Each structure stands twice: as structure tokens, then as C-alpha cells.
Amino acid sequence: MKRIRIFERDQYRCVYCGEQFRPEELTLDHVEPRVRGGDRSDGNLVTACMACNTGKAHRRLSEFLRDSAVARANFFRYAVHVWPRILRALEDDLARPDGANGADVR
Ligand SMILES: [Zn+2]
């Protein structure tokens, strides 16, 4: 099952808070949201706990990471399986001083 495979890959660790959880407390999070064209490939999926996924809500990932230095540090430390092009786009977005109108992560 894909969920479990991704959780195992990420060692049952939420990429945003860095804590480890039981599988029933975890969710699969799309780095690029599906509504923005993100797919279901492994490199677009990360493990997130329910609290972090709820906290992120439907914001763009760059907005969520901009608001939380902890989540940002953890994400770049633990989300090592995310496609490099997505990570680069995210870093570009985060480097933008205004942020609010940054480009989509793609
Ligand atoms: Zn979390």
C-alpha cells in the first residue's frame, strides 16, 4: 500500500515537526497540491502528522514554511525524497522577499 511505503521511506516521521508517529496518526501530504497540478508520484508525497497537515491547511507550501521556521528547517532536513525541481522552486519562492505573490511551486 502506497501510504505505508511512503511512511516507511520517511521513517514514520512528519517532515514538518520532525516527530515520529504511529501510522494511524500520519497522513500523506502532496508537496505540490493536486489542485495546482501536483501528481501522486513518490517525489511529490511526504509524510505529515495530522496536526501539521491541518496547520498547513490549503496554503501553498511556501507560505506555510515561510510562517514557520521550525517546519522550514525540518522540511529541508527530512524531505530528502522530494523531486529536486520541486525543492528548487520552493527555495526560490522562499528567497523572494515579498513572498505573498510568489510563483506557484512548479
Ligand atoms: Zn507534524
Residues whose N, C-alpha, C, O or C-beta is under 5 A from the ligand:
A	BS01	ZN	C14 Y16 C17 C49 C52
